[in-house]
Amino acid sequence: MKSIDDIAAALQGYDPQALSVDQVNAFLRELVQPVSADDSQDVFLFDALGRVLAQDVVSPISVPAHNNSAMDGFAFDAAQLQADQPLRLRVVGTALAGKAWQGKVNAGECLKIMTGAILPDELDTIAPQEFCQVDSAHNVTTVTIPPNILKAGDNRRLMGEDLMQGEPALKAGQHLTPAALGLVASLGLPDVRVHRRLRVAYFSTGDEVLSLGDAPREGAVYDSNRYTVFGLLTRMGCELIDMGVVRDEPNLLEAAFAKVALEADAIITSGGVSVGEADFTKAMMKKQGDVAFWKIAMRPGRPMAVGRIGKSVLFGLPGNPVAVMVTFLAFVRPALLRMMGSTAKPAPLLRAKSLEPLRKKAGRTEYQRGFVSTSPNGTLQVRTTGNQGSGVLSSMVQGNGLIVLHHGQGNVAVGDEVDVMMFDGAI
């Protein structure tokens, strides 16, 4: 396990007083490690949504299991097709989904077939029933297929074209989405092996922070960060350890860190990491673990602490509500996903035209709250939510994404394209 100093020494241009966003994420990729596969568990599909696969799901069957029809129509051997000539065939039976048709289809014959029905070996093409003329006379039914509308193999599903028996249907590290659950179920598998849930402890710090139910007092604020972090972690499927609000008293802080360091994979705190703050959080972090304190070239969310306390990875976030969410999305969420064993790639940034000028200094990354919409001509456009103060919590509710103004980027003019990180259910 690498120490903070070891990671810092290998990181080009590392300066804890002036780190770029990219450097922070590079550091965290070295700091955090996936949970051990030894702690994986089998869960039923109804309990598996959002979990991370601990091993490949190998298909025990081919999907589909047989060549079959993709639609209702008439199955025949396409070798009989002739350019510019209609094809007239005698119907010799009907194949239904769920069982094999018993019989033989010869030259000049076809088989009426339903969607999903097994396709006999001698047949390779299905003519949709709406394309065909059907005639019945003297207990004989014939079908006329117009010329030049079909080619060999049309409207046929091949055995194993979705999945072949013995091949991985899903890879270890994938999240089990609703579509993935359906895929596993289609293989006849009732359960999957997943990584255990990540155990994450969190608490807010500060004598000025009120818990819900406390009487208001001058200079104090109600704790919103704890509830925001709760929501962010719950959306990720973590197992939560809520430590409440911990006052700026050395013995209380020391006891809180000592307790959760024995139980949690990660600890998230909010508040107490800024320069000059009158609290003891930083001192307790440093005393109990291997911790670095950073100034990040970003806005909002400049101060941050990272490291290890016991077996837990520590993320010490700023105290301002918007800064908590921005630093969580930019740094903590990707790190926690890695710890969960996830191989998911970050969602791509969208490009949208700015509806207003944006002031920006090169040399730091800025995350401005924005609202993305579709213009009348179908392109994406974005406007800010207004006041971008790091305490304006309502802006995170009004917006649907973060306008990402990159480290080397300057001012943005109306009509310029900008990158947007969509919330997409994370917030």
C-alpha positions as a Markdown table, in Angstrom:
| # | Residue | x | y | z |
|---|---|---|---|---|
| 1 | Met | 0.0 | 0.0 | 0.0 |
| 2 | Lys | 1.5 | 3.3 | -1.1 |
| 3 | Ser | 1.8 | 6.2 | 1.4 |
| 4 | Ile | 0.8 | 9.7 | 0.6 |
| 5 | Asp | 4.4 | 10.7 | 0.2 |
| 6 | Asp | 5.0 | 7.8 | -2.2 |
| 7 | Ile | 2.1 | 8.8 | -4.4 |
| 8 | Ala | 3.1 | 12.4 | -4.3 |
| 9 | Ala | 6.7 | 11.6 | -5.3 |
| 10 | Ala | 5.5 | 9.8 | -8.4 |
| 11 | Leu | 3.0 | 12.5 | -9.5 |
| 12 | Gln | 4.6 | 15.0 | -11.9 |
| 13 | Gly | 4.4 | 18.6 | -10.7 |
| 14 | Tyr | 2.8 | 17.7 | -7.4 |
| 15 | Asp | 2.2 | 20.8 | -5.2 |
| 16 | Pro | -0.4 | 20.4 | -2.4 |
| 17 | Gln | -0.9 | 24.2 | -2.5 |
| 18 | Ala | -1.8 | 24.3 | -6.2 |
| 19 | Leu | -3.2 | 21.1 | -7.6 |
| 20 | Ser | -5.1 | 20.9 | -10.8 |
| 21 | Val | -8.3 | 18.8 | -11.1 |
| 22 | Asp | -6.5 | 16.3 | -13.3 |
| 23 | Gln | -3.7 | 15.9 | -10.8 |
| 24 | Val | -6.2 | 15.3 | -8.0 |
| 25 | Asn | -7.9 | 12.5 | -9.9 |
| 26 | Ala | -4.5 | 11.0 | -10.8 |
| 27 | Phe | -3.5 | 11.0 | -7.1 |
| 28 | Leu | -6.8 | 9.4 | -6.1 |
| 29 | Arg | -6.5 | 6.6 | -8.7 |
| 30 | Glu | -3.3 | 5.6 | -6.9 |
| 31 | Leu | -4.7 | 6.1 | -3.4 |
| 32 | Val | -7.8 | 4.0 | -3.6 |
| 33 | Gln | -8.0 | 0.3 | -4.4 |
| 34 | Pro | -11.0 | -2.0 | -5.2 |
| 35 | Val | -12.5 | -4.0 | -2.4 |
| 36 | Ser | -11.3 | -7.6 | -2.2 |
| 37 | Ala | -13.0 | -10.2 | -4.3 |
| 38 | Asp | -12.8 | -12.4 | -1.2 |
| 39 | Asp | -15.7 | -10.4 | 0.2 |
| 40 | Ser | -18.0 | -11.0 | -2.8 |
| 41 | Gln | -21.5 | -12.6 | -2.3 |
| 42 | Asp | -24.2 | -14.2 | -4.4 |
| 43 | Val | -27.5 | -12.2 | -4.5 |
| 44 | Phe | -30.8 | -12.9 | -6.2 |
| 45 | Leu | -31.6 | -10.8 | -9.2 |
| 46 | Phe | -34.3 | -8.8 | -7.4 |
| 47 | Asp | -31.6 | -7.7 | -5.0 |
| 48 | Ala | -28.9 | -7.0 | -7.5 |
| 49 | Leu | -29.9 | -3.7 | -9.1 |
| 50 | Gly | -27.0 | -1.3 | -8.9 |
| 51 | Arg | -24.5 | -3.8 | -7.6 |
| 52 | Val | -21.1 | -4.4 | -9.2 |
| 53 | Leu | -20.3 | -7.8 | -10.6 |
| 54 | Ala | -17.4 | -9.6 | -8.9 |
| 55 | Gln | -17.0 | -12.1 | -11.7 |
| 56 | Asp | -18.0 | -12.6 | -15.3 |
| 57 | Val | -21.5 | -13.9 | -16.0 |
| 58 | Val | -20.8 | -16.7 | -18.4 |
| 59 | Ser | -23.8 | -17.7 | -20.6 |
| 60 | Pro | -24.8 | -21.3 | -20.0 |
| 61 | Ile | -26.9 | -21.3 | -23.1 |
| 62 | Ser | -26.9 | -19.7 | -26.6 |
| 63 | Val | -29.3 | -16.8 | -27.1 |
| 64 | Pro | -31.3 | -17.4 | -29.1 |
| 65 | Ala | -31.1 | -21.2 | -28.6 |
| 66 | His | -32.2 | -21.9 | -32.2 |
| 67 | Asn | -32.5 | -20.1 | -35.6 |
| 68 | Asn | -35.9 | -18.5 | -35.4 |
| 69 | Ser | -38.2 | -16.1 | -37.0 |
| 70 | Ala | -38.0 | -12.4 | -36.3 |
| 71 | Met | -41.6 | -11.8 | -37.4 |
| 72 | Asp | -44.9 | -13.4 | -38.5 |
| 73 | Gly | -44.7 | -14.5 | -42.1 |
| 74 | Phe | -43.8 | -17.4 | -44.3 |
| 75 | Ala | -40.5 | -19.2 | -44.1 |
| 76 | Phe | -38.8 | -20.6 | -47.2 |
| 77 | Asp | -35.5 | -21.5 | -48.9 |
| 78 | Ala | -34.2 | -18.3 | -50.5 |
| 79 | Ala | -32.4 | -20.3 | -53.2 |
| 80 | Gln | -35.7 | -20.3 | -55.0 |
| 81 | Leu | -35.7 | -16.5 | -55.4 |
| 82 | Gln | -35.3 | -15.2 | -59.0 |
| 83 | Ala | -34.6 | -11.6 | -59.9 |
| 84 | Asp | -37.7 | -9.8 | -61.3 |
| 85 | Gln | -39.9 | -12.8 | -60.8 |
| 86 | Pro | -42.6 | -13.4 | -58.1 |
| 87 | Leu | -42.2 | -16.6 | -56.1 |
| 88 | Arg | -45.3 | -18.8 | -55.6 |
| 89 | Leu | -45.1 | -21.4 | -52.8 |
| 90 | Arg | -47.5 | -23.9 | -51.3 |
| 91 | Val | -48.0 | -23.6 | -47.5 |
| 92 | Val | -47.5 | -27.0 | -45.8 |
| 93 | Gly | -48.0 | -26.1 | -42.1 |
| 94 | Thr | -47.7 | -23.6 | -39.3 |
| 95 | Ala | -44.8 | -23.2 | -36.9 |
| 96 | Leu | -45.7 | -21.7 | -33.5 |
| 97 | Ala | -43.3 | -20.2 | -30.9 |
| 98 | Gly | -42.4 | -22.5 | -28.1 |
| 99 | Lys | -42.1 | -25.8 | -29.9 |
| 100 | Ala | -40.4 | -27.2 | -33.0 |
| 101 | Trp | -42.6 | -27.9 | -36.1 |
| 102 | Gln | -42.5 | -31.5 | -37.1 |
| 103 | Gly | -42.2 | -32.1 | -40.8 |
| 104 | Lys | -40.3 | -31.4 | -44.0 |
| 105 | Val | -40.5 | -28.4 | -46.3 |
| 106 | Asn | -39.5 | -29.2 | -49.9 |
| 107 | Ala | -38.8 | -27.1 | -52.9 |
| 108 | Gly | -41.9 | -25.1 | -54.0 |
| 109 | Glu | -43.2 | -25.1 | -50.4 |
| 110 | Cys | -43.1 | -22.8 | -47.4 |
| 111 | Leu | -44.1 | -22.8 | -43.8 |
| 112 | Lys | -46.3 | -20.2 | -42.1 |
| 113 | Ile | -44.4 | -19.1 | -39.1 |
| 114 | Met | -44.9 | -17.0 | -36.0 |
| 115 | Thr | -42.4 | -14.6 | -34.4 |
| 116 | Gly | -39.9 | -16.5 | -32.3 |
| 117 | Ala | -40.8 | -19.9 | -33.8 |
| 118 | Ile | -37.9 | -22.3 | -34.5 |
| 119 | Leu | -36.8 | -22.2 | -38.1 |
| 120 | Pro | -36.4 | -25.6 | -39.7 |
| 121 | Asp | -32.8 | -26.3 | -41.0 |
| 122 | Glu | -33.8 | -26.3 | -44.6 |
| 123 | Leu | -35.3 | -22.8 | -44.4 |
| 124 | Asp | -33.4 | -19.5 | -44.2 |
| 125 | Thr | -35.6 | -16.6 | -45.0 |
| 126 | Ile | -39.0 | -15.2 | -43.8 |
| 127 | Ala | -41.3 | -13.2 | -46.0 |
| 128 | Pro | -43.4 | -10.8 | -43.8 |
| 129 | Gln | -47.1 | -11.7 | -44.1 |
| 130 | Glu | -48.0 | -8.1 | -45.1 |
| 131 | Phe | -45.8 | -8.4 | -48.2 |
| 132 | Cys | -47.4 | -11.6 | -49.4 |
| 133 | Gln | -50.6 | -12.5 | -51.3 |
| 134 | Val | -52.3 | -15.5 | -49.8 |
| 135 | Asp | -54.7 | -17.6 | -51.9 |
| 136 | Ser | -56.8 | -20.6 | -50.7 |
| 137 | Ala | -58.6 | -23.0 | -53.0 |
| 138 | His | -59.6 | -26.7 | -52.7 |
| 139 | Asn | -57.9 | -27.0 | -49.3 |
| 140 | Val | -54.6 | -25.8 | -50.7 |
| 141 | Thr | -53.1 | -22.5 | -49.5 |
| 142 | Thr | -50.5 | -20.7 | -51.7 |
| 143 | Val | -48.4 | -17.6 | -51.1 |
| 144 | Thr | -47.1 | -15.3 | -53.7 |
| 145 | Ile | -44.0 | -13.3 | -52.8 |
| 146 | Pro | -43.4 | -10.1 | -54.9 |
| 147 | Pro | -40.0 | -9.9 | -56.7 |
| 148 | Asn | -36.9 | -8.0 | -55.5 |
| 149 | Ile | -38.1 | -7.3 | -51.9 |
| 150 | Leu | -36.1 | -10.0 | -50.1 |
| 151 | Lys | -32.7 | -11.5 | -50.0 |
| 152 | Ala | -31.4 | -14.7 | -48.3 |
| 153 | Gly | -31.4 | -14.5 | -44.5 |
| 154 | Asp | -33.9 | -11.7 | -44.2 |
| 155 | Asn | -36.0 | -11.6 | -41.0 |
| 156 | Arg | -34.1 | -14.5 | -39.5 |
| 157 | Arg | -32.5 | -14.6 | -36.0 |
| 158 | Leu | -29.5 | -16.8 | -35.9 |
| 159 | Met | -28.7 | -19.2 | -33.0 |
| 160 | Gly | -26.3 | -17.4 | -30.6 |
| 161 | Glu | -26.4 | -14.1 | -32.5 |
| 162 | Asp | -27.0 | -12.3 | -29.1 |
| 163 | Leu | -24.9 | -14.6 | -26.9 |
| 164 | Met | -23.1 | -17.9 | -27.5 |
| 165 | Gln | -22.9 | -20.6 | -24.9 |
| 166 | Gly | -19.7 | -20.3 | -22.8 |
| 167 | Glu | -19.1 | -16.6 | -23.7 |
| 168 | Pro | -19.2 | -13.8 | -21.1 |
| 169 | Ala | -22.5 | -12.1 | -21.1 |
| 170 | Leu | -21.4 | -9.5 | -18.6 |
| 171 | Lys | -17.9 | -8.7 | -17.4 |
| 172 | Ala | -16.7 | -8.3 | -13.8 |
| 173 | Gly | -16.8 | -4.7 | -12.8 |
| 174 | Gln | -20.0 | -3.9 | -14.6 |
| 175 | His | -22.9 | -2.3 | -12.8 |
| 176 | Leu | -26.1 | -4.3 | -12.9 |
| 177 | Thr | -28.6 | -2.0 | -14.7 |
| 178 | Pro | -32.2 | -2.9 | -15.3 |
| 179 | Ala | -31.2 | -4.1 | -18.8 |
| 180 | Ala | -28.4 | -6.2 | -17.3 |
| 181 | Leu | -30.9 | -7.9 | -14.9 |
| 182 | Gly | -33.1 | -8.8 | -17.9 |
| 183 | Leu | -30.0 | -10.2 | -19.7 |
| 184 | Val | -29.0 | -12.4 | -16.8 |
| 185 | Ala | -32.6 | -13.6 | -16.4 |
| 186 | Ser | -32.7 | -14.5 | -20.1 |
| 187 | Leu | -29.9 | -16.9 | -19.4 |
| 188 | Gly | -32.0 | -18.7 | -16.7 |
| 189 | Leu | -29.7 | -17.6 | -13.9 |
| 190 | Pro | -31.4 | -16.7 | -10.6 |
| 191 | Asp | -28.5 | -15.0 | -8.9 |
| 192 | Val | -25.2 | -13.3 | -9.6 |
| 193 | Arg | -21.9 | -12.8 | -7.7 |
| 194 | Val | -21.3 | -9.2 | -6.7 |
| 195 | His | -18.9 | -7.2 | -4.6 |
| 196 | Arg | -20.0 | -6.4 | -1.2 |
| 197 | Arg | -21.4 | -2.9 | -0.7 |
| 198 | Leu | -18.9 | -0.2 | 0.2 |
| 199 | Arg | -19.1 | 0.9 | 3.8 |
| 200 | Val | -18.9 | 4.7 | 4.0 |
| 201 | Ala | -19.1 | 6.8 | 7.2 |
| 202 | Tyr | -19.9 | 10.5 | 7.0 |
| 203 | Phe | -20.3 | 13.4 | 9.4 |
| 204 | Ser | -20.4 | 17.1 | 9.5 |
| 205 | Thr | -18.1 | 19.2 | 11.7 |
| 206 | Gly | -18.4 | 22.6 | 13.3 |
| 207 | Asp | -19.8 | 24.3 | 16.4 |
| 208 | Glu | -21.9 | 26.5 | 14.1 |
| 209 | Val | -23.7 | 23.6 | 12.6 |
| 210 | Leu | -27.2 | 22.8 | 13.9 |
| 211 | Ser | -28.9 | 19.4 | 13.6 |
| 212 | Leu | -32.5 | 19.3 | 12.5 |
| 213 | Gly | -34.7 | 19.8 | 15.6 |
| 214 | Asp | -32.2 | 22.2 | 17.3 |
| 215 | Ala | -33.5 | 25.6 | 18.1 |
| 216 | Pro | -32.1 | 28.4 | 15.8 |
| 217 | Arg | -29.4 | 30.6 | 17.2 |
| 218 | Glu | -27.5 | 33.6 | 15.9 |
| 219 | Gly | -24.6 | 32.7 | 13.6 |
| 220 | Ala | -25.6 | 29.1 | 13.3 |
| 221 | Val | -26.8 | 27.2 | 10.2 |
| 222 | Tyr | -28.7 | 24.0 | 9.8 |
| 223 | Asp | -26.7 | 21.0 | 8.6 |
| 224 | Ser | -27.6 | 20.4 | 4.9 |
| 225 | Asn | -24.4 | 18.6 | 3.9 |
| 226 | Arg | -25.1 | 15.4 | 5.8 |
| 227 | Tyr | -28.4 | 15.0 | 4.0 |
| 228 | Thr | -26.8 | 15.8 | 0.6 |
| 229 | Val | -24.0 | 13.3 | 1.2 |
| 230 | Phe | -26.5 | 10.7 | 2.4 |
| 231 | Gly | -28.4 | 11.1 | -0.9 |
| 232 | Leu | -25.3 | 11.0 | -3.0 |
| 233 | Leu | -24.0 | 7.8 | -1.3 |
| 234 | Thr | -27.4 | 6.1 | -1.3 |
| 235 | Arg | -27.7 | 6.7 | -5.1 |
| 236 | Met | -24.4 | 4.9 | -5.4 |
| 237 | Gly | -25.6 | 1.9 | -3.4 |
| 238 | Cys | -23.2 | 2.3 | -0.5 |
| 239 | Glu | -23.8 | 1.0 | 3.0 |
| 240 | Leu | -24.0 | 4.1 | 5.2 |
| 241 | Ile | -22.6 | 4.9 | 8.7 |
| 242 | Asp | -24.2 | 8.2 | 9.7 |
| 243 | Met | -22.1 | 9.9 | 12.5 |
| 244 | Gly | -24.2 | 13.0 | 12.7 |
| 245 | Val | -22.7 | 16.3 | 13.6 |
| 246 | Val | -19.4 | 16.3 | 15.5 |
| 247 | Arg | -18.4 | 19.4 | 17.4 |
| 248 | Asp | -15.1 | 21.1 | 17.2 |
| 249 | Glu | -13.8 | 19.4 | 20.4 |
| 250 | Pro | -10.5 | 17.4 | 20.2 |
| 251 | Asn | -11.8 | 14.4 | 22.2 |
| 252 | Leu | -15.1 | 14.2 | 20.2 |
| 253 | Leu | -13.3 | 14.4 | 16.9 |
| 254 | Glu | -10.7 | 11.9 | 17.9 |
| 255 | Ala | -13.3 | 9.5 | 19.1 |
| 256 | Ala | -15.3 | 9.8 | 15.9 |
| 257 | Phe | -12.3 | 9.1 | 13.7 |
| 258 | Ala | -11.2 | 6.2 | 15.8 |
| 259 | Lys | -14.6 | 4.6 | 15.7 |
| 260 | Val | -15.3 | 4.8 | 12.0 |
| 261 | Ala | -11.7 | 3.9 | 11.0 |
| 262 | Leu | -12.4 | 0.4 | 12.4 |
| 263 | Glu | -15.7 | 0.0 | 10.5 |
| 264 | Ala | -15.6 | 2.0 | 7.2 |
| 265 | Asp | -13.9 | 1.6 | 3.8 |
| 266 | Ala | -14.2 | 5.4 | 3.4 |
| 267 | Ile | -14.9 | 8.4 | 5.6 |
| 268 | Ile | -16.4 | 11.6 | 4.3 |
| 269 | Thr | -16.4 | 14.8 | 6.4 |
| 270 | Ser | -17.6 | 18.3 | 5.5 |
| 271 | Gly | -16.1 | 21.4 | 7.0 |
| 272 | Gly | -12.9 | 22.0 | 8.9 |
| 273 | Val | -10.3 | 21.8 | 6.1 |
| 274 | Ser | -10.0 | 25.4 | 5.1 |
| 275 | Val | -7.0 | 27.5 | 6.0 |
| 276 | Gly | -7.4 | 29.5 | 9.1 |
| 277 | Glu | -10.6 | 27.8 | 10.4 |
| 278 | Ala | -10.9 | 27.8 | 14.1 |
| 279 | Asp | -11.4 | 24.0 | 14.6 |
| 280 | Phe | -9.4 | 20.9 | 15.4 |
| 281 | Thr | -10.5 | 18.7 | 12.5 |
| 282 | Lys | -7.3 | 19.0 | 10.5 |
| 283 | Ala | -5.2 | 18.3 | 13.6 |
| 284 | Met | -7.2 | 15.2 | 14.4 |
| 285 | Met | -6.9 | 13.9 | 10.9 |
| 286 | Lys | -3.2 | 14.4 | 10.9 |
| 287 | Lys | -2.8 | 12.8 | 14.3 |
| 288 | Gln | -4.7 | 9.7 | 13.5 |
| 289 | Gly | -3.6 | 9.0 | 9.9 |
| 290 | Asp | -1.6 | 9.6 | 6.8 |
| 291 | Val | -3.3 | 12.7 | 5.5 |
| 292 | Ala | -2.6 | 15.5 | 3.0 |
| 293 | Phe | -4.2 | 18.9 | 2.9 |
| 294 | Trp | -4.7 | 20.4 | -0.5 |
| 295 | Lys | -5.5 | 23.7 | -2.2 |
| 296 | Ile | -7.0 | 22.7 | -5.6 |
| 297 | Ala | -7.1 | 25.1 | -8.5 |
| 298 | Met | -10.9 | 24.9 | -8.9 |
| 299 | Arg | -14.0 | 26.8 | -8.1 |
| 300 | Pro | -16.0 | 26.1 | -6.0 |
| 301 | Gly | -14.2 | 23.6 | -3.6 |
| 302 | Arg | -10.6 | 24.7 | -3.2 |
| 303 | Pro | -9.7 | 23.1 | 0.1 |
| 304 | Met | -9.8 | 19.3 | 0.5 |
| 305 | Ala | -8.1 | 16.7 | 2.7 |
| 306 | Val | -7.3 | 13.1 | 1.5 |
| 307 | Gly | -5.5 | 10.2 | 3.0 |
| 308 | Arg | -6.0 | 7.2 | 5.2 |
| 309 | Ile | -7.1 | 6.8 | 8.8 |
| 310 | Gly | -6.7 | 3.2 | 9.8 |
| 311 | Lys | -8.1 | 1.1 | 7.0 |
| 312 | Ser | -10.3 | 3.9 | 5.8 |
| 313 | Val | -9.7 | 6.3 | 2.9 |
| 314 | Leu | -10.5 | 9.8 | 4.0 |
| 315 | Phe | -12.2 | 12.5 | 2.0 |
| 316 | Gly | -12.3 | 15.8 | 3.9 |
| 317 | Leu | -14.6 | 18.1 | 1.9 |
| 318 | Pro | -15.2 | 21.9 | 2.2 |
| 319 | Gly | -18.1 | 23.1 | 4.3 |
| 320 | Asn | -20.0 | 25.1 | 1.7 |
| 321 | Pro | -23.0 | 23.1 | 0.4 |
| 322 | Val | -22.3 | 23.5 | -3.3 |
| 323 | Ala | -18.6 | 22.9 | -2.9 |
| 324 | Val | -19.4 | 19.6 | -1.1 |
| 325 | Met | -21.5 | 18.4 | -4.1 |
| 326 | Val | -19.0 | 19.6 | -6.7 |
| 327 | Thr | -16.0 | 18.0 | -5.1 |
| 328 | Phe | -18.0 | 14.8 | -4.6 |
| 329 | Leu | -18.9 | 14.6 | -8.2 |
| 330 | Ala | -15.4 | 15.6 | -9.5 |
| 331 | Phe | -13.3 | 13.5 | -7.1 |
| 332 | Val | -15.1 | 11.4 | -4.5 |
| 333 | Arg | -17.6 | 9.6 | -6.7 |
| 334 | Pro | -15.0 | 8.4 | -9.2 |
| 335 | Ala | -12.8 | 7.2 | -6.3 |
| 336 | Leu | -15.6 | 5.4 | -4.6 |
| 337 | Leu | -16.6 | 3.7 | -7.9 |
| 338 | Arg | -13.1 | 2.4 | -8.2 |
| 339 | Met | -13.2 | 1.1 | -4.6 |
| 340 | Met | -16.5 | -0.6 | -5.4 |
| 341 | Gly | -14.7 | -2.6 | -8.1 |
| 342 | Ser | -16.5 | -0.8 | -10.9 |
| 343 | Thr | -14.9 | -0.5 | -14.3 |
| 344 | Ala | -17.5 | 2.1 | -15.5 |
| 345 | Lys | -16.0 | 5.0 | -17.5 |
| 346 | Pro | -17.0 | 8.6 | -16.6 |
| 347 | Ala | -20.0 | 9.8 | -18.5 |
| 348 | Pro | -19.0 | 11.8 | -21.5 |
| 349 | Leu | -19.2 | 15.6 | -21.2 |
| 350 | Leu | -21.9 | 17.1 | -23.5 |
| 351 | Arg | -21.2 | 20.1 | -25.7 |
| 352 | Ala | -23.7 | 23.0 | -25.5 |
| 353 | Lys | -23.7 | 26.6 | -26.7 |
| 354 | Ser | -23.6 | 29.2 | -24.0 |
| 355 | Leu | -26.6 | 31.5 | -23.9 |
| 356 | Glu | -24.6 | 34.1 | -21.9 |
| 357 | Pro | -21.0 | 35.4 | -21.5 |
| 358 | Leu | -19.1 | 33.7 | -18.8 |
| 359 | Arg | -16.1 | 35.2 | -17.0 |
| 360 | Lys | -13.3 | 32.8 | -16.4 |
| 361 | Lys | -9.6 | 33.1 | -15.4 |
| 362 | Ala | -7.2 | 30.6 | -16.9 |
| 363 | Gly | -5.3 | 28.5 | -14.3 |
| 364 | Arg | -8.2 | 26.9 | -12.5 |
| 365 | Thr | -11.2 | 24.7 | -13.4 |
| 366 | Glu | -14.6 | 26.2 | -12.7 |
| 367 | Tyr | -17.9 | 24.4 | -12.3 |
| 368 | Gln | -20.8 | 26.7 | -12.9 |
| 369 | Arg | -24.3 | 25.4 | -12.3 |
| 370 | Gly | -26.2 | 25.4 | -15.5 |
| 371 | Phe | -29.5 | 24.4 | -17.1 |
| 372 | Val | -29.2 | 22.6 | -20.5 |
| 373 | Ser | -32.1 | 22.7 | -23.0 |
| 374 | Thr | -32.7 | 22.1 | -26.6 |
| 375 | Ser | -32.8 | 25.0 | -29.0 |
| 376 | Pro | -35.4 | 25.4 | -31.8 |
| 377 | Asn | -32.9 | 24.0 | -34.3 |
| 378 | Gly | -32.3 | 20.9 | -32.2 |
| 379 | Thr | -28.8 | 21.8 | -30.8 |
| 380 | Leu | -28.0 | 21.8 | -27.1 |
| 381 | Gln | -27.8 | 25.2 | -25.3 |
| 382 | Val | -27.0 | 26.1 | -21.7 |
| 383 | Arg | -27.5 | 29.0 | -19.3 |
| 384 | Thr | -26.3 | 29.5 | -15.8 |
| 385 | Thr | -28.7 | 29.3 | -12.8 |
| 386 | Gly | -27.6 | 32.8 | -11.8 |
| 387 | Asn | -25.7 | 33.5 | -8.6 |
| 388 | Gln | -22.8 | 31.0 | -8.5 |
| 389 | Gly | -21.9 | 31.5 | -4.8 |
| 390 | Ser | -20.8 | 28.2 | -3.1 |
| 391 | Gly | -23.5 | 28.6 | -0.5 |
| 392 | Val | -26.4 | 29.0 | -3.0 |
| 393 | Leu | -27.8 | 25.5 | -2.5 |
| 394 | Ser | -30.9 | 26.2 | -4.5 |
| 395 | Ser | -28.8 | 26.5 | -7.7 |
| 396 | Met | -28.1 | 22.8 | -7.5 |
| 397 | Val | -31.8 | 22.1 | -7.6 |
| 398 | Gln | -32.5 | 24.5 | -10.4 |
| 399 | Gly | -29.7 | 23.2 | -12.6 |
| 400 | Asn | -29.4 | 19.9 | -14.4 |
| 401 | Gly | -25.7 | 19.9 | -14.9 |
| 402 | Leu | -22.3 | 21.6 | -14.3 |
| 403 | Ile | -20.8 | 23.9 | -16.9 |
| 404 | Val | -17.1 | 22.7 | -16.9 |
| 405 | Leu | -14.7 | 25.5 | -17.7 |
| 406 | His | -11.3 | 23.8 | -18.0 |
| 407 | His | -8.0 | 24.7 | -16.4 |
| 408 | Gly | -6.5 | 26.6 | -19.4 |
| 409 | Gln | -9.8 | 28.1 | -20.6 |
| 410 | Gly | -10.6 | 31.8 | -20.5 |
| 411 | Asn | -13.7 | 33.9 | -20.9 |
| 412 | Val | -16.7 | 32.4 | -22.8 |
| 413 | Ala | -18.7 | 34.5 | -25.3 |
| 414 | Val | -22.4 | 34.0 | -26.2 |
| 415 | Gly | -22.6 | 31.2 | -28.7 |
| 416 | Asp | -19.3 | 29.5 | -27.7 |
| 417 | Glu | -19.6 | 25.8 | -27.0 |
| 418 | Val | -18.8 | 24.6 | -23.5 |
| 419 | Asp | -18.6 | 21.2 | -21.8 |
| 420 | Val | -21.4 | 20.2 | -19.5 |
| 421 | Met | -21.3 | 17.4 | -16.8 |
| 422 | Met | -24.9 | 16.3 | -16.6 |
| 423 | Phe | -26.2 | 15.4 | -13.1 |
| 424 | Asp | -28.2 | 12.4 | -14.7 |
| 425 | Gly | -29.5 | 11.1 | -11.4 |
| 426 | Ala | -26.3 | 11.5 | -9.4 |
| 427 | Ile | -27.5 | 14.7 | -7.6 |
